[in-house]
Amino acid sequence: MPRKPRIMSSTGIYHIILRSVNQHILFEEDSDYTKFLLILSDCVKKYDSQIYAYCLMDNHIHLLIQSSQDNLSSLFQSLGSKFVRWYNNKYSRSGHLFQERFHSVAIENDRSFLSVLAYIHNNPVKANVIRFPSEYRWSSYNAYYGAKDSVVNVSFAYSICGSKESLIRYFSHENEVADDELFVNDHRETAHFLTDEKALSIFRSYTNLSSTSDVINLKKTKRNDYIRGLREKGLTINQVARLMDVSATTVKRLCKMDH
């Protein structure tokens, strides 16, 4: 089936979502986050674009970006290839890391811009990673309150609201943002007993593997033992699937065999 043509924005502004292949963990250490932001910053400058918001989650990334139609695909092709090359070298893996095609939503007016701005910054809250957007280290939220962040352009949003103070008032009242159908799968498991950060810590201590990318070198029987063990330690099915680089169906099947 042919892919639908991308809807282009008359304003040049888009909400972009990059998802990992098979929900693979994208960021395991602080250096992974900082490297991605460094590469993103370089690509944005090279392709004469602007970042208005970002949020780096464990297996997907949200960006609010302005870029010309000609530069948009080239920017993300460059971003993806540079980060994947670095990531694969660091974790001794090969192959794709991101899904082939990034998702995009055209932003055509100020109201949509502000709604997506709030949605992106509330992403970690909706995932039950933190309680308040200000607690999350890997988003642009605190830049709007004055924190230094060379990646993001905050002045554009200030101008839409009229001032920095007006935008902050908007943030304080915009706790619930309507979900676009594109984001419906972002947080299927909202009642985590364990945060994904804690799940990754348990994975490392239980398997003695330094990275999720090392799973590929395990024998199948050992891998399956780890899958069952991680479920017993309280990780959700999707958490185990992401960490062990298998489908949720595989996790369910293996754990069901024990009963």
C-alpha positions in Angstrom: 0.0 0.0 0.0 1.5 3.4 -1.0 2.3 5.8 1.8 0.1 8.9 2.2 1.8 12.1 1.1 3.1 14.2 3.9 0.8 17.2 4.7 2.9 20.3 4.3 2.5 23.3 6.6 1.8 26.7 5.2 3.6 28.2 8.3 6.6 25.8 8.0 6.0 24.6 11.6 5.5 20.9 12.4 5.1 18.6 15.4 7.5 15.8 14.6 7.5 12.4 16.3 10.5 10.1 15.9 9.9 6.5 17.1 12.5 3.8 17.6 12.3 0.4 15.8 10.4 -2.2 17.9 10.3 0.3 20.8 14.1 -0.1 21.3 15.5 2.1 24.1 17.1 5.2 22.5 18.7 6.7 25.6 20.4 4.6 28.3 22.8 7.2 29.7 23.0 11.0 30.1 25.6 11.0 27.3 23.1 9.5 24.9 20.7 12.4 25.5 23.3 15.1 25.3 24.8 13.6 22.1 21.4 13.6 20.4 20.8 17.2 21.4 24.2 18.2 20.1 23.6 16.5 16.7 20.1 18.0 16.6 21.5 21.5 17.2 24.1 21.1 14.4 21.5 19.9 12.0 19.0 22.7 12.8 21.7 25.2 12.1 22.9 23.5 8.9 19.3 23.4 7.5 18.3 26.9 8.6 15.6 25.7 11.0 14.3 26.4 14.5 13.4 24.2 17.4 10.5 25.6 19.6 10.2 22.5 21.9 11.6 19.1 22.4 11.1 16.1 24.7 13.3 13.0 24.5 11.5 10.0 25.9 13.0 6.5 26.2 11.7 5.2 22.9 10.4 8.2 21.1 11.1 11.9 20.6 8.8 14.9 20.2 9.9 18.1 18.4 8.1 21.3 17.6 10.1 22.6 14.6 10.1 25.2 11.9 11.7 24.2 8.6 11.2 24.7 5.0 9.6 22.0 2.9 12.9 21.5 1.0 14.9 21.1 4.2 12.6 19.1 6.4 13.4 15.6 5.1 17.1 16.3 4.6 17.4 17.5 8.2 15.9 14.3 9.7 17.8 12.1 7.3 21.0 13.8 8.5 20.0 13.7 12.2 19.0 10.0 12.0 22.1 8.8 10.2 24.6 10.8 12.4 23.0 9.7 15.7 22.5 6.1 14.7 26.1 5.8 13.5 27.3 7.2 16.9 24.8 5.0 18.9 25.6 1.8 17.0 29.3 2.4 17.4 28.9 3.0 21.2 26.7 0.0 21.8 28.3 -2.3 19.3 25.1 -2.9 17.3 24.1 -2.5 13.7 21.0 -1.7 11.7 18.2 0.8 12.0 17.3 2.6 15.2 14.4 4.8 14.1 11.3 3.8 12.2 11.8 4.6 8.5 9.4 7.5 8.3 9.0 10.2 10.9 5.4 11.3 11.8 4.5 15.0 11.3 1.5 17.2 12.0 1.3 20.6 10.3 0.8 23.5 12.7 -1.3 26.2 11.0 -2.3 28.6 13.8 -1.2 30.0 17.1 -3.7 28.0 19.1 -2.4 24.7 17.6 1.2 25.9 18.3 0.6 26.5 22.0 -1.4 23.3 22.5 1.4 21.2 21.0 4.0 23.2 23.0 2.1 22.2 26.2 1.5 18.6 25.0 5.2 18.0 24.3 6.3 19.3 27.7 3.6 17.3 29.5 4.7 14.1 27.8 6.8 12.8 30.8 3.9 13.6 33.2 1.5 11.6 31.1 3.9 8.7 31.1 4.2 8.8 34.9 7.9 9.4 34.7 7.7 12.6 36.8 4.9 14.6 38.5 5.6 18.0 37.0 7.2 19.1 33.6 9.9 21.1 35.4 11.3 17.9 36.9 12.2 16.3 33.6 15.7 17.0 32.5 15.4 16.1 28.8 12.8 18.6 27.5 12.8 22.3 26.7 10.3 23.1 29.4 12.6 24.9 31.8 14.1 27.0 29.0 10.8 28.9 28.9 11.4 29.8 32.6 14.9 31.1 31.9 17.2 28.0 32.0 20.0 28.1 29.5 19.3 25.9 26.5 21.1 26.6 23.2 18.8 24.2 21.2 15.5 25.9 21.6 14.1 29.2 20.5 11.7 30.5 23.2 11.2 34.0 21.9 8.7 32.9 19.2 6.3 31.5 21.8 6.7 34.5 24.0 5.7 36.7 21.0 2.6 34.6 20.3 1.4 35.1 23.9 2.6 38.7 24.2 5.2 38.1 26.9 7.1 35.5 28.8 4.8 36.0 31.8 1.7 35.4 29.6 3.1 32.2 28.3 4.0 30.9 31.8 0.4 31.7 32.9 -0.8 29.7 29.9 1.4 26.7 30.9 0.0 26.8 34.4 -3.5 26.4 33.2 -2.8 24.1 30.3 -2.4 20.9 32.2 -4.7 18.8 30.1 -4.2 18.9 26.3 -6.4 17.0 24.0 -4.6 14.1 22.4 -4.2 13.9 18.7 -4.9 10.4 17.3 -1.2 10.3 16.3 -0.2 10.1 19.9 -2.7 7.5 21.1 0.0 4.8 21.5 2.6 7.0 23.3 1.5 6.0 26.8 -0.4 2.8 26.7 0.7 1.9 30.2 0.1 4.9 32.4 0.0 3.0 35.7 3.6 1.9 35.8 4.6 0.5 39.2 8.2 1.1 38.0 9.5 4.1 36.0 11.3 3.2 32.8 14.5 4.6 34.4 14.1 2.1 37.4 13.2 -0.7 34.9 16.5 -0.1 33.1 18.4 -0.2 36.4 16.8 -3.5 37.3 17.6 -4.8 33.8 21.3 -4.1 34.2 21.6 -5.5 37.7 19.6 -8.6 36.9 21.2 -9.5 33.5 24.7 -8.0 34.2 24.5 -6.6 30.7 25.8 -3.0 30.3 23.4 -2.2 27.5 20.1 -3.3 26.0 22.0 -3.7 22.7 23.9 -6.6 24.3 20.7 -8.7 24.2 21.3 -9.6 20.6 24.3 -11.7 21.7 22.4 -13.8 24.2 21.4 -17.4 23.4 17.7 -17.7 23.0 17.2 -19.8 26.2 19.1 -17.3 28.3 17.2 -14.4 26.7 13.9 -16.1 27.5 15.0 -16.7 31.1 15.7 -13.0 31.5 12.3 -12.1 30.0 10.5 -14.2 32.6 12.7 -13.0 35.4 12.2 -9.3 34.6 8.4 -9.8 34.5 8.7 -11.4 38.0 10.6 -8.4 39.2 7.6 -6.1 38.4 8.4 -4.8 34.9 5.5 -4.3 32.6 5.1 -6.4 29.5 6.0 -3.4 27.3 9.0 -2.5 29.4 10.4 -6.0 29.1 9.7 -6.0 25.4 11.6 -2.7 24.9 14.5 -3.7 27.0 14.8 -7.2 25.6 14.2 -6.1 22.0 11.3 -8.5 21.4 7.6 -8.0 20.8 5.0 -7.7 23.6 3.4 -10.8 22.2 6.6 -12.8 22.7 6.8 -11.6 26.3 3.2 -12.6 26.9 3.7 -16.1 25.3 6.9 -16.9 27.3 5.4 -15.8 30.6 2.2 -17.7 29.9 4.1 -20.9 29.3 5.2 -20.8 33.0 1.6 -21.1 34.2 
